[in-house]
């Protein structure tokens, strides 16, 4: 039985290791005021941070799940350790030698099981790395790395090693370090053979897999020899330390940069992580032989702090397997507050191949977010249907509309719903927009679950009769030029109605793609239009606020009425420019819809309808040309 750790030593450990330093290894902490720090609780799922750390008191407490305690308690709970194991781990970090009562100090036998397994992995990782650097047999591994652009310094940085081809080289080495056969089997480093334990990994390149705290908990092993009948990649089996669904390769190296930049890049393999980091993309991580899932998201959410401006970029091969992986990732998209994107390298190359072929800059350029994950998923879904038939379009809408309804940003949701109508060739754009909005409303009412109702054949009038409610969802990003223009036009309509009237009153509510802005436009319309504001500016704002359907829209009206207009010179010229920008974007959207309709109708469609659509396209093009040439005069 393990001896009891001396009380003075326990106190010394508590005093020596700051609680904020320990907690920040697992989640991102931010200033909470009053000398406290806050972050997303690692012990339960939450959307906003209720987990607080008091460095001055050495305590933590979650106001959501009521978990709390000191540094030792945190380590016990986060890593499922006993009290002694947690103290031993912290003591090792602080360089404190512990004294044991009831039998004295005997570290070889009295340390907890998990501590022993971590130590075995640490020694194994160092031994594997030494074999790669010095063993003549490991030349095959060194050549493998060199051919992929990784020199000795890169191998050392990532701790890459080599496992010799013999049966029990590592097993015998660890026995010599005092580890028992039982510990070697439990660790997953050895396995039962005919005459006792043998090495699990033989003749392979070895990547140490570390947890978020930096401890080696397992290995990923790559086959090097044709005679090896095992799989291409062999991972540590599930052990007390290692669960493949709960670890991310590279998280120990990437965590600080992920927290600092609110950005993470998810790649598919160990060499891809290496290539990204060496190319300057130091937020790259990878799963370990399993699909990206809910437990991985929990790890990232603690680092990203559910910041709405955070970005998670997935890189997948362009083949069918890569597309399938992307769609699986999209299934968990809503568990992030971060925006998710997909990056597919040209010619289907992964980051490692891309770095070899085109250099570091190509890798850095690859992971710049371009295609939202939902957009990729949408195109994959729509592409499976025959859109030349009404039945095909209806079936595609049935599957695609719930995907659009799951988009977190309500402004983007509306815009994509309009794009979906064009993509499908559905002439009634508003029908698609209303259907998506209704599905999104149902999803919110059902707590974010599948937004599709039990009766998927709901008639059109159900969509049309849905009550109007105020906008909800994350704040609009003004980096989107469409939203920025709509916001500026509404500010002009509320603050300087004389500059935009009467042209503004001819703009339809549907020309405002962000639902909050559409709601404000409707309120202006219900209050008598901008023209009324020219007659009585003060009463005009009162009437617009009163016309707002709820407090959310009313607050938006107030905000737009006091927010400074962007331009230094606010005159008729500037107002005309904004009016034209908004109208031209509306024309562009309608043009895309009409072109999509033409594509659908050109294949066996109604010729009379095709002629009407062609005529509408010509009119739109002429109108757009007039707006470009004559500006506000063409309105």
C-alpha positions in Angstrom: 0.0 0.0 0.0 1.3 3.4 -0.9 2.5 5.6 1.9 0.8 8.8 2.8 2.4 12.0 1.4 3.8 14.3 4.0 1.4 17.2 4.8 4.2 19.8 4.5 5.1 18.5 1.1 1.4 18.7 -0.1 1.3 22.4 1.1 4.6 23.0 -0.7 3.2 21.6 -3.9 0.1 23.8 -3.6 2.2 26.9 -3.0 4.7 26.1 -5.8 2.4 25.6 -8.7 0.1 28.5 -9.6 -3.5 27.4 -10.3 -3.8 29.7 -13.3 -0.7 28.1 -14.9 -2.1 24.6 -14.4 -5.7 25.5 -15.6 -4.4 27.4 -18.7 -2.8 24.1 -19.9 -6.3 22.8 -20.6 -8.4 25.9 -21.5 -8.1 29.5 -22.5 -8.5 32.0 -19.6 -9.4 35.7 -19.9 -9.6 38.5 -17.4 -12.8 38.4 -15.4 -12.1 41.5 -13.3 -11.3 41.7 -9.6 -8.1 39.7 -10.1 -10.0 36.7 -11.4 -9.9 34.8 -14.7 -12.6 33.1 -16.6 -13.0 30.4 -19.2 -15.3 27.7 -20.6 -15.8 25.0 -17.9 -14.0 21.7 -18.8 -16.4 19.7 -16.7 -19.7 20.5 -18.4 -20.8 21.9 -21.8 -21.6 25.6 -21.8 -21.9 28.3 -24.3 -20.6 31.2 -22.2 -17.8 31.1 -19.6 -19.0 30.5 -16.0 -15.7 28.8 -14.9 -13.6 31.2 -12.8 -10.1 31.0 -11.4 -8.7 33.1 -8.5 -4.9 33.0 -8.7 -4.6 35.0 -5.4 -6.7 32.4 -3.5 -5.4 29.4 -5.5 -9.0 28.3 -6.1 -11.4 27.6 -9.1 -15.2 27.5 -9.2 -17.8 26.9 -11.9 -21.0 28.8 -11.4 -22.7 26.5 -13.9 -22.0 23.0 -12.5 -20.7 24.0 -9.1 -17.4 22.1 -9.5 -14.6 23.8 -7.4 -11.5 23.4 -5.4 -7.7 24.0 -5.5 -5.0 23.1 -7.9 -4.8 19.5 -6.7 -8.5 19.1 -7.0 -8.5 20.5 -10.6 -5.8 18.0 -11.7 -7.6 15.1 -10.0 -10.9 16.0 -11.8 -9.5 16.9 -15.2 -7.2 13.8 -15.5 -9.2 11.4 -13.3 -6.3 10.9 -10.8 -6.2 10.0 -7.2 -5.1 12.6 -4.7 -1.7 11.1 -4.5 -1.3 10.8 -8.2 -2.3 14.5 -8.7 0.2 15.6 -6.0 2.9 13.5 -7.6 2.4 15.0 -11.0 2.4 18.6 -9.7 5.5 17.8 -7.6 7.3 16.5 -10.6 6.5 19.7 -12.5 7.7 21.9 -9.6 10.8 19.7 -8.9 9.7 18.9 -5.4 10.9 15.6 -3.8 8.0 14.1 -1.8 8.3 12.3 1.5 6.0 9.4 2.3 4.9 8.3 5.7 3.9 4.8 6.8 6.7 3.0 5.1 9.0 5.8 3.8 9.7 6.9 0.3 9.8 4.3 -2.4 9.0 5.9 -5.7 9.3 2.8 -7.8 6.3 1.1 -6.1 4.4 4.0 -4.5 3.5 6.2 -7.4 0.0 5.9 -8.8 -0.7 3.7 -11.8 -1.3 6.6 -14.2 1.9 8.4 -13.2 3.8 5.2 -13.8 2.2 4.8 -17.3 3.0 8.4 -18.2 6.6 7.9 -17.1 6.8 4.7 -19.2 5.6 6.6 -22.3 8.0 9.4 -21.7 11.0 7.1 -21.5 9.7 5.1 -24.5 9.4 8.3 -26.5 13.0 9.3 -25.7 14.3 5.8 -26.5 12.4 5.7 -29.9 13.8 9.2 -30.8 17.3 8.1 -29.9 16.9 5.0 -32.2 15.9 7.2 -35.1 18.8 9.6 -34.6 21.6 7.0 -34.0 20.6 3.5 -35.1 21.9 2.3 -38.5 18.7 0.2 -38.8 16.6 3.4 -38.7 18.1 4.7 -42.0 14.9 3.6 -43.7 12.9 5.9 -41.4 15.3 8.8 -41.9 15.0 8.4 -45.7 11.2 8.3 -45.4 11.2 11.6 -43.5 13.7 13.3 -45.8 11.7 12.3 -48.9 8.8 14.2 -47.3 10.8 17.3 -46.5 11.6 16.7 -42.9 15.2 16.9 -41.7 16.7 15.8 -38.3 15.8 19.1 -36.6 12.1 18.6 -37.7 12.1 15.0 -36.3 13.5 16.2 -33.0 11.0 19.1 -32.8 8.1 16.7 -33.1 9.8 13.9 -31.2 9.6 11.4 -34.1 11.3 8.1 -33.4 11.9 4.6 -34.7 10.9 1.2 -33.2 13.5 -1.6 -34.1 12.3 -4.7 -35.9 13.3 -7.1 -33.1 10.6 -8.7 -30.9 11.3 -7.1 -27.5 13.9 -4.4 -27.6 11.8 -1.7 -25.9 10.2 -4.3 -23.5 13.7 -5.3 -22.2 14.8 -1.7 -22.0 11.8 -0.6 -19.9 12.2 -3.7 -17.6 15.7 -2.4 -17.0 14.1 0.9 -15.9 12.1 -0.9 -13.2 8.7 -1.3 -15.0 6.8 -4.5 -14.5 5.4 -6.7 -17.2 1.9 -5.8 -16.0 2.7 -2.0 -16.4 4.1 -2.6 -19.9 0.9 -4.5 -21.0 -1.4 -1.9 -19.4 0.5 1.0 -21.1 0.0 -0.6 -24.6 3.7 -0.4 -25.3 4.0 -4.2 -25.0 1.6 -7.1 -25.8 1.4 -10.7 -24.8 3.6 -13.0 -26.8 4.1 -16.8 -26.6 6.8 -16.5 -24.1 5.8 -13.3 -22.3 5.5 -9.6 -23.3 6.8 -8.4 -26.7 7.0 -4.9 -28.3 3.7 -3.8 -29.8 5.5 -1.6 -32.3 8.3 -3.0 -34.5 10.0 -1.7 -37.5 8.0 1.5 -37.7 8.3 5.3 -37.6 6.9 6.5 -34.2 5.0 9.7 -33.5 4.4 10.4 -29.8 0.9 11.6 -29.1 0.6 14.0 -26.3 -2.4 15.2 -24.3 -3.2 18.9 -23.9 -1.0 19.0 -20.8 2.0 17.8 -22.8 2.3 14.2 -21.4 3.0 11.4 -23.9 -0.1 9.1 -23.7 0.3 7.0 -26.9 2.0 6.6 -30.2 1.1 6.6 -33.9 3.3 4.1 -35.8 3.8 4.1 -39.6 4.7 1.0 -41.6 8.1 1.1 -43.4 8.7 -2.4 -44.7 6.8 -4.5 -47.2 7.3 -7.5 -45.0 5.2 -5.9 -42.3 1.7 -7.4 -42.7 0.1 -4.9 -40.3 -1.9 -1.8 -41.2 -0.2 1.2 -42.7 -0.8 3.2 -39.5 -1.0 1.4 -36.1 -2.1 3.4 -33.0 -1.8 2.6 -29.3 -4.9 0.7 -28.2 -7.3 2.3 -25.7 -5.7 2.4 -22.3 -6.1 4.2 -19.0 -4.1 7.0 -20.7 -5.2 6.9 -24.3 -8.6 7.2 -26.0 -8.2 8.0 -29.7 -11.5 9.9 -29.8 -10.3 12.2 -27.0 -6.8 13.2 -28.2 -5.6 15.5 -31.0 -2.1 15.1 -32.4 -0.1 18.4 -32.1 -2.5 20.0 -29.5 0.4 20.4 -27.1 2.3 22.5 -29.7 -0.7 24.3 -31.1 -2.7 25.2 -28.0 -1.2 28.5 -27.2 -1.4 29.8 -30.8 -5.0 28.5 -31.1 -6.0 30.4 -28.0 -4.1 33.5 -29.1 -5.4 33.7 -32.6 -8.9 32.0 -32.1 -8.1 29.8 -35.0 -7.5 26.1 -35.5 -6.6 24.1 -38.6 -7.6 20.4 -38.6 -5.6 18.2 -41.0 -5.7 14.4 -41.6 -2.3 13.1 -40.6 0.9 13.4 -38.6 3.1 14.5 -41.5 0.4 17.1 -42.4 0.7 18.6 -38.9 4.5 18.7 -39.3 4.3 20.3 -42.7 1.8 23.0 -41.5 3.9 23.9 -38.4 7.1 24.1 -40.4 5.3 26.3 -42.9 4.3 28.7 -40.1 0.7 27.3 -39.6 1.3 26.5 -36.0 -2.4 26.0 -35.2 -2.5 22.7 -37.0 -3.7 19.5 -35.3 -4.9 16.1 -36.4 -7.1 13.3 -35.2 -5.4 10.0 -34.4 -7.0 7.3 -36.6 -10.6 8.3 -36.1 -13.1 10.9 -37.5 -13.3 14.3 -36.0 -16.0 14.2 -33.4 -17.7 15.6 -30.3 -14.9 14.9 -27.9 -12.4 16.7 -30.1 -14.7 19.7 -30.3 -14.8 19.9 -26.5 -11.0 20.2 -26.5 -11.0 23.0 -29.1 -13.9 24.9 -27.6 -12.0 25.3 -24.3 -9.1 26.9 -26.3 -11.3 29.0 -28.7 -13.5 30.2 -25.8 -16.5 29.9 -28.2 -15.5 33.3 -29.6 -17.9 34.0 -32.5 -15.0 35.4 -34.6 -13.1 32.1 -34.1 -12.3 30.0 -37.2 -11.8 26.3 -37.6 -10.5 25.2 -41.0 -10.7 21.6 -42.0 -8.4 20.3 -44.8 -9.5 17.1 -46.5 -8.4 15.3 -49.6 -10.6 16.1 -52.7 -11.5 12.4 -53.2 -14.7 10.7 -52.2 -13.3 9.7 -48.8 -12.2 13.3 -48.1 -15.7 14.6 -49.1 -17.3 12.1 -46.8 -15.0 13.2 -43.9 -16.0 16.8 -44.6 -19.7 16.0 -44.4 -19.1 14.1 -41.1 -17.4 17.2 -39.7 -20.4 19.3 -40.8 -22.6 17.0 -38.7 -20.9 18.4 -35.5 -20.7 22.0 -36.9 -23.3 23.4 -34.6 -21.3 22.4 -31.5 -19.0 25.2 -32.3 -19.6 28.9 -31.9 -16.6 29.3 -34.3 -17.2 29.6 -38.0 -16.1 26.4 -39.9 -14.5 26.3 -43.3 -13.1 23.7 -45.6 -9.8 23.8 -47.6 -9.1 21.4 -50.4 -5.6 21.6 -52.0 -5.2 21.7 -55.8 -4.9 18.2 -57.4 -6.1 16.6 -54.2 -2.7 17.1 -52.4 -2.5 17.0 -48.7 -0.4 19.7 -46.8 2.6 17.5 -46.7 2.6 16.9 -50.5 1.7 20.5 -51.2 4.7 21.7 -49.1 7.0 19.4 -51.1 5.6 20.5 -54.5 5.0 24.2 -54.0 6.7 25.3 -50.7 5.7 26.8 -47.4 3.7 29.7 -48.9 1.3 27.3 -50.7 0.5 25.6 -47.4 -0.1 28.9 -45.6 -2.3 30.0 -48.5 -4.3 26.7 -48.5 -5.6 27.2 -44.9 -6.8 30.7 -45.4 -10.6 30.3 -45.0 -12.5 30.5 -48.3 -15.3 28.0 -48.5 -17.7 27.7 -45.5 -18.2 24.1 -44.5 -22.0 24.5 -44.8 -21.6 25.7 -48.4 -19.5 22.7 -49.3 -22.0 20.3 -47.6 -24.8 22.0 -49.4 -23.2 21.6 -52.9 -22.5 17.9 -52.1 -26.1 17.3 -51.2 -27.6 19.2 -54.2 -25.2 17.4 -56.6 -26.8 14.1 -55.8 -30.2 15.0 -57.3 -31.5 15.4 -60.9 -32.4 19.1 -60.8 -34.0 18.9 -64.3 -37.1 17.4 -62.8 -39.6 18.9 -60.4 -39.3 15.7 -58.2 -35.5 16.0 -58.1 -35.7 19.7 -57.2 -38.2 19.0 -54.4 -36.2 16.1 -53.0 -33.0 18.2 -53.1 -34.8 21.0 -51.3 -36.1 18.5 -48.7 -32.6 17.5 -47.8 -30.8 20.8 -48.3 -33.2 23.2 -46.5 -32.5 21.7 -43.0 -28.7 22.2 -43.7 -29.2 25.9 -44.4 -31.5 26.2 -41.4 -28.6 25.0 -39.2 -26.3 28.0 -40.3 -25.6 29.9 -37.1 -25.4 33.4 -38.6 -28.9 34.5 -39.4 -27.8 37.0 -42.1 -25.8 34.3 -43.9 -28.7 31.9 -43.4 -31.0 34.2 -45.4 -28.4 34.8 -48.1 -27.7 31.1 -48.5 -31.4 30.4 -48.7 -31.6 32.8 -51.6 -28.6 31.1 -53.2 -30.2 27.7 -52.7 -33.3 28.7 -54.6 -31.1 29.7 -57.5 -29.0 26.6 -57.2 -32.1 24.4 -57.4 -33.8 26.5 -60.1 -36.8 27.3 -57.9 -38.5 30.5 -59.2 -40.3 31.3 -55.9 -37.2 32.5 -53.9 -39.3 33.6 -51.0 -40.8 30.1 -50.6 -37.3 28.7 -50.0 -36.4 31.6 -47.7 -39.6 31.1 -45.6 -39.1 27.4 -45.5 -35.6 27.7 -44.2 -36.7 30.3 -41.6 -39.4 28.0 -40.4 -37.0 25.1 -40.0 -34.6 27.3 -38.1 -37.3 28.4 -35.8 -38.3 24.8 -35.2 -34.7 23.9 -34.5 -34.4 26.6 -31.9 -37.6 25.4 -30.2 -36.3 21.8 -30.2 -33.0 22.9 -28.6 -30.9 22.7 -31.7 -32.0 19.2 -32.7 -32.9 18.2 -36.3 -34.9 21.1 -37.6 -37.1 19.0 -39.8 -40.7 18.7 -38.6 -42.4 15.3 -38.2 -44.6 16.3 -41.1 -42.1 17.1 -43.9 -44.9 17.6 -46.4 -46.2 20.8 -44.8 -48.1 22.9 -47.3 -46.8 26.2 -48.5 -49.4 28.3 -46.6 -47.8 27.1 -43.3 -44.6 28.9 -44.3 -46.5 32.0 -45.4 -48.6 32.2 -42.2 -45.7 31.9 -39.8 -45.8 34.9 -37.4 -43.1 37.6 -37.8 -40.7 37.7 -35.0 -37.6 39.7 -34.2 -34.2 38.6 -35.5 -32.0 36.5 -33.3 -28.5 34.9 -33.5 -25.0 36.1 -33.5 -24.0 39.7 -34.2 -23.7 40.7 -37.9 -20.2 41.0 -39.2 -19.6 44.3 -41.0 -16.7 42.6 -42.8 -19.4 41.3 -45.1 -19.7 44.2 -47.6 -23.4 43.4 -48.2 -24.3 43.8 -44.6 -22.1 46.9 -44.3 -23.9 48.6 -47.2 -27.4 47.7 -45.9 -26.5 49.1 -42.5 -25.2 52.3 -44.0 -28.3 52.8 -46.1 -30.5 52.3 -43.0 -28.5 54.8 -41.0 -29.0 57.3 -43.8 -32.7 56.6 -43.9 -33.0 57.1 -40.2 -30.6 60.0 -39.7 -30.7 61.9 -43.0 -34.0 60.8 -44.7 -33.9 63.9 -46.9 -30.8 62.6 -48.7 -32.3 59.2 -49.7 -36.0 60.1 -50.1 -38.0 59.3 -52.2 -35.7 56.6 -53.7 -35.3 54.6 -50.5 -39.1 54.1 -50.1 -39.0 52.2 -53.4 -36.6 49.6 -52.0 -38.3 46.3 -51.1 -37.8 44.6 -47.7 -36.3 41.7 -49.6 -33.5 43.9 -50.8 -32.1 43.7 -47.2 -30.6 40.3 -46.9 -29.8 40.4 -43.2 -33.0 39.7 -41.2 -32.4 42.4 -38.6 -32.0 45.0 -41.3 -35.0 43.7 -43.2 -37.0 44.1 -39.9 -35.8 47.7 -39.6 -36.7 48.4 -43.2 -40.2 47.0 -42.6 -40.5 49.3 -39.5 -39.6 52.3 -41.6 -42.2 51.3 -44.1 -44.8 50.9 -41.4 -44.0 54.3 -40.0 -44.7 56.0 -43.3 -41.4 55.7 -45.1 -38.3 57.9 -45.2 -40.4 60.6 -46.9 -42.3 61.1 -43.6 -38.9 61.7 -42.0 -38.3 64.7 -44.3 -41.5 66.3 -43.0 -41.0 65.7 -39.2 -37.6 64.1 -38.4 -38.2 63.8 -34.6 -41.6 62.3 -34.8 -40.4 60.0 -37.6 -37.9 58.2 -35.3 -40.6 57.8 -32.6 -42.9 56.2 -35.1 -40.2 53.9 -36.5 -39.4 52.7 -33.0 -43.1 52.2 -32.2 -43.5 50.2 -35.5 -40.8 47.8 -34.5 -42.3 44.4 -33.8 -40.2 43.7 -30.6 -37.5 45.1 -28.3 -34.7 43.5 -30.4 -35.7 45.4 -33.5 -36.4 48.5 -31.5 -32.9 48.4 -30.1 -31.5 48.0 -33.6 -33.4 51.1 -34.7 -32.0 53.1 -31.8 -28.5 51.9 -32.5 -28.7 52.8 -36.2 -30.2 56.2 -35.4 -27.2 57.2 -33.3 -24.3 55.3 -34.9 -22.0 57.7 -36.9 -22.3 57.4 -40.7 -19.1 56.1 -42.1 -18.2 58.8 -44.6 -16.8 62.2 -43.5 -18.8 64.1 -46.0 -22.5 63.1 -45.7 -24.2 64.6 -48.7 -26.4 63.7 -51.7 -23.4 62.3 -53.6 -22.5 59.8 -50.8 -26.2 58.9 -50.2 -26.5 58.2 -53.9 -23.5 56.0 -53.9 -24.9 53.9 -51.0 -28.3 53.7 -52.7 -26.7 52.4 -55.9 -24.5 49.9 -54.1 -27.5 48.4 -52.3 -29.6 48.2 -55.5 -26.8 46.8 -57.6 -26.3 44.0 -55.1 -30.0 43.2 -55.2 -29.8 43.2 -59.0 -26.8 40.9 -58.9 -28.6 38.4 -56.7 -31.7 38.4 -58.9 -29.5 38.0 -62.0 -27.9 34.9 -60.4 -31.4 33.5 -59.7 -32.5 34.2 -63.3 -29.4 32.6 -64.8 -30.0 29.5 -62.7 -33.6 29.4 -63.9 -32.4 29.7 -67.5 -30.0 26.8 -67.0 -32.8 24.6 -65.7 -35.3 25.7 -68.4 -32.8 25.3 -71.2 -33.0 21.5 -70.8 -36.4 20.5 -71.9 -38.2 23.4 -70.1 -41.2 25.4 -71.1 -40.1 27.5 -74.0 -42.5 30.3 -73.3 -41.2 30.5 -69.7 -37.7 30.3 -71.0 -38.3 33.3 -73.3 -39.8 35.3 -70.4 -36.8 34.5 -68.2 -34.4 35.5 -70.9 -36.2 38.8 -71.3 -36.0 39.4 -67.6 -32.3 38.7 -67.7 -31.8 41.2 -70.5 -33.7 43.9 -68.5 -31.6 43.2 -65.4 -28.4 43.5 -67.4 -29.5 46.7 -69.0 -30.5 48.1 -65.6 -27.2 47.2 -64.0 -25.4 48.8 -66.9 -27.4 52.0 -66.4 -26.6 52.0 -62.7 -22.9 51.7 -63.4 -23.0 54.4 -66.0 -25.4 56.9 -64.4 -25.4 56.1 -60.7 -28.3 57.4 -58.6 -29.8 59.1 -61.7 -30.7 55.6 -63.0 -32.7 54.7 -59.8 
